[in-house]
């Protein structure tokens, strides 16, 4: 049976997630998942350019990893974005099995518009919270992230030890 605190945390996380998905979908004519995927691809492309590694885009595996989705779910969403002309598939010159995903000009425009809308929305939140409470929120979120990561690493270590026996 769930504790009262667990139930409250789950309810709040679900409400927040639902609200943010609705906000993202409202801000564009694409799903929240597609918006997030455009953002992931855009950030990865930007990182590639900054690093000067010469990669024309990002692999499906990397997108799946960043989105925390299965490869089939990622591929389905990529097909939708490709049909809309927002991404392009680029075959690797070194290895024909490797395909990179890159934003088209249309995809870059959509991603930039979504980012601007999200930034504006977030700034409204921070203005209403104020600097002190925003800082507290970030500190608590960082602490929760660290706790979750620590728990996951402990569980991973236990699983690894069991497998080695």
Secondary structure in CASP SS format (residue, H / E / C, confidence):
PFRMAT SS
TARGET T0000
AUTHOR 0000-0000-0000
METHOD secondary structure of the structure
MODEL  1
X C 1.00
X C 1.00
X C 1.00
X H 1.00
X H 1.00
X H 1.00
X H 1.00
X H 1.00
X H 1.00
X H 1.00
X H 1.00
X H 1.00
X H 1.00
X H 1.00
X H 1.00
X H 1.00
X H 1.00
X H 1.00
X H 1.00
X H 1.00
X H 1.00
X H 1.00
X H 1.00
X H 1.00
X H 1.00
X H 1.00
X H 1.00
X C 1.00
X C 1.00
X C 1.00
X C 1.00
X H 1.00
X H 1.00
X H 1.00
X H 1.00
X H 1.00
X H 1.00
X H 1.00
X H 1.00
X H 1.00
X H 1.00
X H 1.00
X H 1.00
X H 1.00
X H 1.00
X H 1.00
X H 1.00
X H 1.00
X H 1.00
X H 1.00
X H 1.00
X C 1.00
X C 1.00
X C 1.00
X C 1.00
X C 1.00
X C 1.00
X E 1.00
X E 1.00
X H 1.00
X H 1.00
X H 1.00
X H 1.00
X H 1.00
X H 1.00
X H 1.00
X H 1.00
X C 1.00
X C 1.00
X C 1.00
X H 1.00
X H 1.00
X H 1.00
X H 1.00
X H 1.00
X H 1.00
X H 1.00
X H 1.00
X H 1.00
X H 1.00
X H 1.00
X H 1.00
X H 1.00
X C 1.00
X C 1.00
X C 1.00
X E 1.00
X E 1.00
X E 1.00
X E 1.00
X E 1.00
X C 1.00
X C 1.00
X C 1.00
X C 1.00
X C 1.00
X C 1.00
X C 1.00
X E 1.00
X E 1.00
X E 1.00
X E 1.00
X E 1.00
X C 1.00
X H 1.00
X H 1.00
X H 1.00
X H 1.00
X H 1.00
X H 1.00
X H 1.00
X H 1.00
X H 1.00
X H 1.00
X H 1.00
X H 1.00
X H 1.00
X H 1.00
X H 1.00
X H 1.00
X H 1.00
X H 1.00
X H 1.00
X H 1.00
X H 1.00
X H 1.00
X H 1.00
X H 1.00
X H 1.00
X C 1.00
X H 1.00
X H 1.00
X H 1.00
X H 1.00
X H 1.00
X H 1.00
X H 1.00
X H 1.00
X H 1.00
X H 1.00
X H 1.00
X H 1.00
X H 1.00
X H 1.00
X H 1.00
X H 1.00
X H 1.00
X H 1.00
X H 1.00
X H 1.00
X H 1.00
X H 1.00
X H 1.00
X H 1.00
X H 1.00
X H 1.00
X H 1.00
X H 1.00
X H 1.00
X H 1.00
X H 1.00
X H 1.00
X H 1.00
X H 1.00
X C 1.00
END
